[in-house]
Amino acid sequence: MTDKLVVLWASGDKEVALKMVFMYTLNAKLKEWWDDVCLVAWGPSTRLLAGDTELQEYMDRIKRAGVEVLVCKSCTDMYGITGDLEKLGLEVKYMGQPFTQYLKSDCKVITI
């Protein structure tokens, strides 16, 4: 059995990002609530992240803590922000197939 958490962050609401998604994801890794933690930015969350330096700095802390961070390339292409998020050192890739694999596996998935 795997002890992996995948958090799918799709909300374009900054308060949701700060008060739930980022806080829980970071603490889940730092406090070892899960062995592996993955944060997937998808949809409106990608646009929010690209335009907000506070969220970008927080995301850097999340990455440095050892959380795997993935960003949906289809979404960033639609918003015209792929290069912006790649410059932040984020892994931008097509997420349909990988996310389907997460759902089919025994990892836990939270969607926000």
C-alpha positions as CSV (number, residue, x, y, z in Angstrom):
1,M,0.0,0.0,0.0
2,T,1.3,3.4,-0.9
3,D,1.3,6.4,1.5
4,K,0.9,9.1,-1.2
5,L,-1.4,12.1,-1.2
6,V,-2.2,14.0,-4.4
7,V,-3.8,17.4,-4.0
8,L,-5.5,18.7,-7.1
9,W,-5.7,22.5,-6.8
10,A,-8.1,24.0,-9.3
11,S,-9.6,26.9,-7.4
12,G,-8.7,30.5,-8.5
13,D,-9.4,31.7,-5.0
14,K,-6.3,33.0,-3.2
15,E,-7.8,32.5,0.2
16,V,-8.5,28.8,-0.6
17,A,-4.9,28.5,-1.7
18,L,-3.4,30.1,1.5
19,K,-5.8,28.8,4.1
20,M,-6.2,25.2,2.9
21,V,-4.2,24.0,-0.2
22,F,-0.8,25.4,0.6
23,M,-1.1,25.1,4.4
24,Y,-2.2,21.5,4.4
25,T,0.2,20.4,1.6
26,L,3.2,21.9,3.3
27,N,2.4,20.6,6.7
28,A,1.5,17.1,5.4
29,K,5.1,16.9,4.1
30,L,6.9,18.6,7.0
31,K,5.1,16.8,9.7
32,E,5.3,13.5,7.8
33,W,1.6,12.8,7.7
34,W,2.2,11.3,4.3
35,D,5.4,9.7,2.8
36,D,4.8,11.3,-0.6
37,V,2.9,14.5,-1.3
38,C,2.1,15.9,-4.7
39,L,0.4,19.2,-5.5
40,V,-1.1,19.5,-9.0
41,A,-2.1,23.0,-10.1
42,W,-4.9,22.8,-12.7
43,G,-7.3,25.3,-14.3
44,P,-7.8,28.7,-12.7
45,S,-5.2,28.0,-10.0
46,T,-2.4,28.2,-12.6
47,R,-3.4,31.7,-13.6
48,L,-3.7,32.8,-10.0
49,L,-0.2,31.4,-9.3
50,A,1.4,33.1,-12.3
51,G,0.2,36.5,-11.2
52,D,0.8,36.4,-7.4
53,T,4.2,36.8,-5.9
54,E,3.0,35.8,-2.4
55,L,1.8,32.5,-3.7
56,Q,4.9,32.0,-5.8
57,E,7.1,32.5,-2.7
58,Y,4.9,30.1,-0.7
59,M,5.1,27.6,-3.6
60,D,8.9,27.8,-3.4
61,R,8.7,26.8,0.3
62,I,6.4,23.9,-0.6
63,K,8.9,22.6,-3.3
64,R,11.9,23.0,-0.9
65,A,10.1,20.9,1.7
66,G,10.0,18.1,-0.8
67,V,6.5,18.2,-2.2
68,E,6.3,17.2,-5.9
69,V,4.7,20.1,-7.7
70,L,3.1,19.6,-11.2
71,V,1.3,22.2,-13.3
72,C,-1.2,21.3,-16.1
73,K,0.3,22.4,-19.4
74,S,-3.0,22.5,-21.3
75,C,-4.2,25.0,-18.8
76,T,-1.1,27.2,-18.8
77,D,-1.1,27.1,-22.7
78,M,-4.8,28.3,-22.7
79,Y,-3.9,31.2,-20.3
80,G,-0.6,32.0,-22.1
81,I,1.5,31.5,-19.0
82,T,3.5,28.3,-19.6
83,G,6.8,30.1,-19.8
84,D,6.0,32.2,-16.7
85,L,5.5,29.1,-14.5
86,E,8.5,27.3,-16.0
87,K,10.7,30.3,-15.1
88,L,9.6,29.7,-11.5
89,G,11.1,26.2,-11.7
90,L,7.8,24.4,-11.8
91,E,7.3,21.2,-13.8
92,V,4.7,22.0,-16.4
93,K,3.3,19.0,-18.3
94,Y,0.1,17.5,-19.7
95,M,-1.7,16.1,-16.7
96,G,-4.7,14.1,-18.0
97,Q,-2.9,10.8,-18.2
98,P,-0.8,11.2,-15.0
99,F,-3.9,12.3,-13.0
100,T,-5.9,9.3,-14.3
101,Q,-3.1,7.1,-13.0
102,Y,-3.3,8.7,-9.6
103,L,-7.1,8.1,-9.5
104,K,-6.6,4.4,-10.5
105,S,-3.9,3.8,-8.0
106,D,-4.2,3.4,-4.2
107,C,-3.0,6.9,-3.4
108,K,-5.4,9.4,-1.9
109,V,-6.6,12.3,-4.0
110,I,-8.1,15.6,-2.7
111,T,-9.6,18.0,-5.2
112,I,-10.0,21.7,-4.2
